[in-house]
């Protein structure tokens, strides 16, 4: 971009993370070139976005996002269009570097690195906040949150990632305006949930989301189920699942949204499953399938859940009662199932939380380690389990 005569700076999270001694996930570029001018420079460029067009420069599997400097516009609420919910609708316009800086969300994300003289450009005192460990929104917090309520989720995500605290006014408005998230498209919130829980700080993020009463707008059924907690259930299992997610990411192991959402939504599913079984409306497995369908259909009204994730998630759930039936050839068939490993890991979490028998978890662990002859001995030894052996735990009434 510089060689083509344009201004261009590294900006945002990449600069912030370098200053914090962290490895940047990616790099963004801000420029005075329009998206069409950027595309004229790079043949490997595609333009995205409607209200504000962005250029994505593609290098193999890597993408560099290039954004034109944004204009500031008015900061007066009365001068801006709002929808029926009160969410501000501001048209984005192109502007200068300084205007672009004050249009960004948080001061620590408004730092620009100039490759011409290797200097840091800081119009919002972001470097001071970085040194103080403070997350401060740029401008009037209410105006900026109404303009884009997802900024509240971003504030929590950055707080969990950096360990920083939210500045007083930045924090206060989160408690007041969390309800605006209900007007954000479910597909966008799904993407935000992945960023929140698959960035290596899932457990800390969960605690902060509940503290700021934002979790209830993303997973209302789960939040409701958590109010029924008894002796560490169901919170213990969910927390362990989130900690395991963090550990897998730290170890460089893959994490699938199917397992993550399975853990986040399991308690609402379990409660509906248990209610159907106790009412003798359905047999155990059909009752679980019905509960799963109900929960998924309700959840997608808040965060979308693509079928490529919701289908394996439900398969993991439906394998839970099947894992108790180990006699004859059933165990051999289950261990070859495509979702067996994920279902087994899920069962381990349930056993650790006291929801499933530890003996069952130990049996399946050993079954995977021994040879064929010993596997046959193990399946003969368990016999045929009687119907209805699912371990249940009492669920108290709300407020108990």
C-alpha positions as CSV (number, residue, x, y, z in Angstrom):
1,X,0.0,0.0,0.0
2,X,2.8,2.4,0.8
3,X,4.6,1.6,-2.4
4,X,1.4,2.5,-4.3
5,X,1.3,6.0,-2.7
6,X,-1.2,5.4,0.1
7,X,-1.1,5.7,3.9
8,X,-1.2,2.4,5.7
9,X,-0.8,1.3,9.3
10,X,-0.9,-1.8,11.3
11,X,-3.7,-1.4,13.8
12,X,-5.9,-3.0,16.5
13,X,-5.5,-6.2,18.3
14,X,-2.2,-7.2,16.6
15,X,-0.5,-4.0,17.8
16,X,-2.1,-4.4,21.2
17,X,-0.9,-8.0,21.6
18,X,2.6,-7.3,20.6
19,X,2.8,-4.5,23.2
20,X,1.5,-7.0,25.8
21,X,4.1,-9.6,24.8
22,X,1.4,-11.9,23.3
23,X,1.4,-13.6,19.9
24,X,-1.0,-11.8,17.6
25,X,-3.8,-13.9,16.2
26,X,-3.8,-11.8,13.0
27,X,-3.0,-8.4,11.7
28,X,-5.3,-5.6,10.4
29,X,-4.3,-2.7,8.2
30,X,-5.9,0.8,8.1
31,X,-5.5,3.0,5.1
32,X,-6.7,6.1,3.3
33,X,-7.3,4.1,0.2
34,X,-10.9,3.2,-0.7
35,X,-11.8,-0.4,-1.0
36,X,-11.8,-0.2,-4.8
37,X,-8.4,1.4,-4.7
38,X,-7.2,-1.5,-2.5
39,X,-8.6,-4.0,-5.0
40,X,-6.8,-2.2,-7.8
41,X,-3.5,-2.8,-6.0
42,X,-4.0,-6.5,-5.1
43,X,-5.4,-9.1,-7.5
44,X,-5.8,-11.4,-4.5
45,X,-8.4,-9.1,-3.0
46,X,-12.1,-9.5,-2.3
47,X,-14.4,-6.9,-0.9
48,X,-16.9,-7.7,1.8
49,X,-19.6,-5.9,3.8
50,X,-22.5,-3.6,3.0
51,X,-22.7,-0.7,5.4
52,X,-19.0,-0.4,5.5
53,X,-16.9,-2.2,2.8
54,X,-13.7,-4.0,3.8
55,X,-11.0,-5.5,1.7
56,X,-9.7,-9.0,2.4
57,X,-6.3,-9.7,0.9
58,X,-5.9,-13.5,0.7
59,X,-2.5,-15.2,1.0
60,X,-3.2,-19.0,0.9
61,X,-5.1,-19.7,4.2
62,X,-4.2,-16.3,5.7
63,X,-6.3,-13.2,5.3
64,X,-5.2,-9.6,5.9
65,X,-8.2,-7.3,6.6
66,X,-7.7,-3.8,5.1
67,X,-10.1,-1.1,6.2
68,X,-10.4,2.5,4.9
69,X,-10.2,5.2,7.6
70,X,-13.7,5.7,9.0
71,X,-15.2,9.1,9.5
72,X,-16.4,10.2,13.0
73,X,-19.9,11.4,12.3
74,X,-22.0,12.9,15.1
75,X,-21.8,11.8,18.7
76,X,-25.2,13.4,19.6
77,X,-27.9,10.7,20.1
78,X,-30.6,13.0,18.7
79,X,-28.8,13.4,15.4
80,X,-28.6,9.6,14.8
81,X,-31.2,7.2,13.5
82,X,-32.3,4.5,15.9
83,X,-34.4,1.4,15.4
84,X,-37.5,0.5,17.6
85,X,-35.3,-1.0,20.3
86,X,-33.2,2.1,20.7
87,X,-30.2,0.7,18.9
88,X,-28.4,3.5,17.1
89,X,-28.0,3.1,13.3
90,X,-25.0,5.2,12.2
91,X,-24.0,5.3,8.5
92,X,-20.2,4.7,8.2
93,X,-18.3,7.3,6.1
94,X,-14.7,7.5,5.2
95,X,-12.4,9.9,7.1
96,X,-8.9,10.7,8.3
97,X,-6.5,8.7,10.5
98,X,-7.5,10.7,13.6
99,X,-11.2,10.2,12.9
100,X,-10.6,6.5,12.4
101,X,-9.0,6.3,15.8
102,X,-11.9,7.8,17.7
103,X,-14.3,5.6,15.8
104,X,-12.7,2.4,17.1
105,X,-14.3,0.7,20.1
106,X,-11.7,0.7,22.9
107,X,-8.6,2.8,23.4
108,X,-6.3,-0.3,23.6
109,X,-7.5,-1.2,20.1
110,X,-6.9,2.2,18.6
111,X,-3.1,2.0,18.5
112,X,-1.5,2.4,15.0
113,X,2.0,1.2,14.0
114,X,3.7,3.4,11.4
115,X,6.2,1.3,9.3
116,X,7.7,4.5,7.8
117,X,9.5,5.6,11.0
118,X,8.6,2.7,13.4
119,X,6.5,4.9,15.6
120,X,3.3,4.3,17.5
121,X,0.4,6.6,16.7
122,X,-2.0,7.1,19.7
123,X,-4.9,9.6,19.6
124,X,-6.9,8.1,22.4
125,X,-4.3,7.5,25.2
126,X,-4.6,3.8,24.5
127,X,-1.0,3.2,25.5
128,X,-1.7,4.7,29.0
129,X,-4.7,2.4,29.4
130,X,-2.5,-0.5,28.3
131,X,0.0,0.3,31.0
132,X,-2.8,0.8,33.6
133,X,-4.5,-2.4,32.6
134,X,-7.8,-0.7,31.8
135,X,-10.4,-1.4,29.1
136,X,-12.0,2.0,28.2
137,X,-14.5,2.5,25.5
138,X,-13.9,5.5,23.2
139,X,-16.6,8.2,23.5
140,X,-19.9,8.0,25.4
141,X,-20.4,4.4,26.6
142,X,-24.2,4.5,26.1
143,X,-23.9,5.9,22.6
144,X,-21.2,3.4,21.6
145,X,-23.1,0.4,23.1
146,X,-26.4,1.4,21.5
147,X,-24.6,1.9,18.2
148,X,-23.3,-1.8,18.4
149,X,-24.3,-3.8,21.5
150,X,-21.8,-6.5,20.5
151,X,-19.2,-4.1,21.9
152,X,-20.3,-5.2,25.4
153,X,-19.3,-8.8,24.5
154,X,-16.0,-7.6,23.1
155,X,-15.3,-5.7,26.3
156,X,-15.8,-9.0,28.3
157,X,-13.6,-10.9,25.8
158,X,-10.8,-8.5,26.0
159,X,-11.0,-8.4,29.8
160,X,-10.8,-12.2,30.0
161,X,-7.9,-12.3,27.5
162,X,-5.8,-9.5,29.1
163,X,-6.8,-9.7,32.7
164,X,-7.6,-6.0,32.5
165,X,-10.5,-4.3,34.4
166,X,-13.3,-2.4,32.7
167,X,-13.1,1.4,33.3
168,X,-15.9,2.6,35.6
169,X,-18.3,4.1,33.0
170,X,-17.5,1.5,30.4
171,X,-18.5,-1.1,33.0
172,X,-21.6,0.6,34.4
173,X,-23.4,0.8,31.1
174,X,-22.9,-2.9,30.4
175,X,-25.2,-3.7,33.3
176,X,-27.8,-1.3,32.0
177,X,-27.8,-2.2,28.3
178,X,-27.3,-5.9,28.0
179,X,-30.8,-6.3,26.8
180,X,-29.9,-4.8,23.5
181,X,-28.2,-8.0,22.5
182,X,-31.6,-9.5,21.8
183,X,-31.8,-7.4,18.7
184,X,-28.5,-8.7,17.3
185,X,-28.9,-11.3,14.5
186,X,-28.5,-14.9,15.9
187,X,-25.9,-15.7,13.2
188,X,-23.6,-12.8,14.4
189,X,-24.0,-13.9,18.0
190,X,-23.0,-17.4,17.1
191,X,-19.7,-16.0,15.7
192,X,-19.2,-13.9,18.8
193,X,-19.8,-17.0,21.1
194,X,-17.0,-18.8,19.2
195,X,-14.7,-15.9,19.8
196,X,-15.7,-15.7,23.5
197,X,-15.3,-19.4,24.3
198,X,-12.7,-20.7,21.8
199,X,-9.9,-18.1,22.5
200,X,-8.3,-20.0,25.4
201,X,-10.1,-18.1,28.2
202,X,-13.4,-19.8,28.1
203,X,-13.7,-20.3,31.9
204,X,-12.8,-16.7,32.7
205,X,-15.1,-15.4,30.0
206,X,-18.0,-17.5,31.3
207,X,-17.5,-16.0,34.8
208,X,-17.4,-12.4,33.5
209,X,-20.4,-12.9,31.2
210,X,-22.5,-14.1,34.2
211,X,-21.1,-11.3,36.4
212,X,-22.2,-8.7,33.8
213,X,-25.5,-10.5,33.2
214,X,-24.8,-11.0,29.5
215,X,-24.7,-14.8,29.5
216,X,-28.5,-14.8,30.0
217,X,-29.0,-13.1,26.7
218,X,-26.8,-15.7,24.9
219,X,-28.0,-18.8,26.6
220,X,-31.2,-18.0,28.5
221,X,-32.2,-21.7,29.1
222,X,-28.7,-22.5,30.5
223,X,-28.8,-19.5,32.8
224,X,-32.3,-20.5,34.0
225,X,-31.0,-24.1,34.6
226,X,-28.0,-22.8,36.6
227,X,-30.4,-21.2,39.1
228,X,-31.4,-24.8,40.1
229,X,-27.9,-25.6,41.2
230,X,-27.6,-28.2,44.0
231,X,-24.3,-29.4,45.6
232,X,-22.3,-28.0,42.8
233,X,-24.5,-29.3,40.0
234,X,-24.9,-28.3,37.2
235,X,-22.2,-25.6,37.4
236,X,-19.4,-28.0,38.1
237,X,-19.7,-29.9,34.9
238,X,-20.0,-26.8,32.7
239,X,-17.0,-25.2,34.4
240,X,-14.9,-28.4,33.9
241,X,-15.9,-28.5,30.3
242,X,-14.8,-24.9,29.8
243,X,-11.5,-25.5,31.6
244,X,-10.9,-28.6,29.4
245,X,-11.5,-26.4,26.4
246,X,-8.9,-23.9,27.6
247,X,-6.4,-26.7,28.2
248,X,-6.9,-28.3,24.8
249,X,-6.4,-24.9,23.1
250,X,-3.2,-24.4,25.2
251,X,-2.0,-27.8,24.1
252,X,-2.6,-27.0,20.5
253,X,-5.4,-29.6,20.2
254,X,-8.6,-29.1,18.2
255,X,-11.8,-27.9,19.8
256,X,-15.1,-28.4,18.1
257,X,-18.1,-26.1,18.6
258,X,-20.3,-29.2,18.7
259,X,-18.7,-30.3,22.0
260,X,-18.6,-26.8,23.4
261,X,-22.3,-26.1,22.7
262,X,-23.1,-29.6,23.9
263,X,-21.7,-28.7,27.3
264,X,-23.4,-25.3,27.4
265,X,-26.8,-26.6,26.6
266,X,-26.6,-30.0,28.3
267,X,-28.3,-29.0,31.5
268,X,-31.5,-27.6,29.8
269,X,-31.6,-30.9,27.8
270,X,-31.0,-33.0,30.9
271,X,-33.8,-31.3,32.8
272,X,-36.3,-31.7,30.0
273,X,-35.2,-35.3,29.5
274,X,-35.7,-36.2,33.1
275,X,-39.1,-34.5,33.2
276,X,-40.3,-36.5,30.1
277,X,-39.0,-39.8,31.7
278,X,-40.6,-39.1,35.0
279,X,-43.9,-38.4,33.3
280,X,-43.6,-41.7,31.4
281,X,-44.4,-39.9,28.2
282,X,-41.6,-41.5,26.3
283,X,-39.0,-44.2,26.6
284,X,-35.5,-43.1,27.7
285,X,-33.8,-42.5,24.3
286,X,-36.8,-41.0,22.5
287,X,-37.3,-38.7,25.5
288,X,-33.7,-37.6,25.2
289,X,-34.1,-37.0,21.5
290,X,-37.3,-35.0,22.1
291,X,-35.6,-32.9,24.7
292,X,-32.7,-32.2,22.4
293,X,-34.9,-31.1,19.6
294,X,-36.8,-28.7,21.9
295,X,-33.6,-27.1,23.3
296,X,-32.0,-26.7,19.9
297,X,-35.1,-25.1,18.4
298,X,-35.3,-22.6,21.3
299,X,-31.5,-21.9,21.4
300,X,-31.3,-20.9,17.7
301,X,-33.6,-18.0,18.4
302,X,-30.7,-16.5,20.4
303,X,-27.6,-17.8,18.8
304,X,-27.7,-19.7,15.5
305,X,-26.3,-23.2,15.5
306,X,-25.3,-24.5,12.1
307,X,-26.4,-28.0,11.3
308,X,-22.8,-29.1,10.9
309,X,-22.4,-28.5,14.6
310,X,-26.0,-29.2,15.9
311,X,-26.2,-32.7,14.4
312,X,-23.0,-34.1,16.0
313,X,-23.9,-32.3,19.2
314,X,-27.1,-34.2,19.4
315,X,-25.4,-37.4,18.5
316,X,-23.1,-36.9,21.5
317,X,-26.1,-36.4,23.7
318,X,-28.0,-39.4,22.4
319,X,-25.0,-41.7,22.9
320,X,-25.0,-41.0,26.7
321,X,-27.7,-43.6,27.6
322,X,-26.3,-46.0,25.0
323,X,-22.9,-46.0,26.7
324,X,-24.6,-47.8,29.7
325,X,-25.5,-50.7,27.5
326,X,-22.3,-52.6,27.1
327,X,-23.3,-56.3,26.9
328,X,-22.8,-58.5,23.8
329,X,-21.8,-56.7,20.6
330,X,-23.1,-53.3,21.7
331,X,-19.8,-52.0,23.2
332,X,-17.9,-53.1,20.1
333,X,-20.3,-51.2,17.8
334,X,-20.3,-48.1,20.0
335,X,-16.5,-47.9,20.1
336,X,-16.5,-47.8,16.3
337,X,-19.0,-45.0,16.1
338,X,-17.8,-41.7,14.6
339,X,-18.9,-39.8,17.7
340,X,-17.7,-42.3,20.2
341,X,-14.6,-40.4,21.4
342,X,-16.5,-37.1,21.9
343,X,-19.4,-39.0,23.6
344,X,-16.9,-40.8,25.8
345,X,-15.2,-37.5,26.8
346,X,-18.6,-36.0,27.5
347,X,-19.5,-39.0,29.7
348,X,-16.2,-38.4,31.6
349,X,-17.3,-34.9,32.4
350,X,-20.7,-36.1,33.6
351,X,-19.0,-38.7,35.8
352,X,-16.6,-36.1,37.3
353,X,-19.6,-34.0,38.1
354,X,-21.3,-36.9,39.8
355,X,-24.0,-37.2,37.2
356,X,-22.9,-40.6,35.9
357,X,-21.4,-43.6,37.7
358,X,-17.6,-43.4,37.8
359,X,-17.5,-47.2,37.4
360,X,-19.0,-46.8,33.9
361,X,-16.4,-44.2,33.0
362,X,-13.6,-46.4,34.2
363,X,-15.1,-49.4,32.3
364,X,-15.0,-47.5,29.0
365,X,-11.5,-46.2,29.7
366,X,-10.2,-49.7,30.3
367,X,-12.2,-51.1,27.3
368,X,-10.2,-48.9,25.0
369,X,-6.9,-50.0,26.4
370,X,-7.2,-53.8,26.4
371,X,-7.0,-56.4,23.6
372,X,-9.9,-58.1,21.8
373,X,-10.0,-61.1,24.1
374,X,-10.2,-59.0,27.3
375,X,-12.8,-56.8,25.7
376,X,-15.0,-59.9,25.1
377,X,-14.5,-60.9,28.8
378,X,-15.5,-57.4,29.9
379,X,-18.7,-57.4,27.9
380,X,-19.7,-60.8,29.2
381,X,-19.0,-59.7,32.8
382,X,-21.4,-56.7,32.7
383,X,-24.4,-58.8,31.6
384,X,-27.6,-57.1,30.4
385,X,-28.5,-53.9,32.3
386,X,-32.1,-53.4,33.4
387,X,-34.1,-50.6,31.9
388,X,-34.1,-47.4,33.8
389,X,-30.7,-47.5,35.4
390,X,-29.9,-44.0,34.4
391,X,-28.5,-42.2,37.4
392,X,-30.7,-39.2,38.3
393,X,-30.0,-36.4,40.7
394,X,-32.7,-34.4,42.4
395,X,-33.4,-31.0,40.9
396,X,-34.7,-28.6,43.5
397,X,-37.3,-26.0,42.7
398,X,-36.1,-22.6,41.7
399,X,-35.0,-20.6,44.7
400,X,-34.6,-23.7,46.9
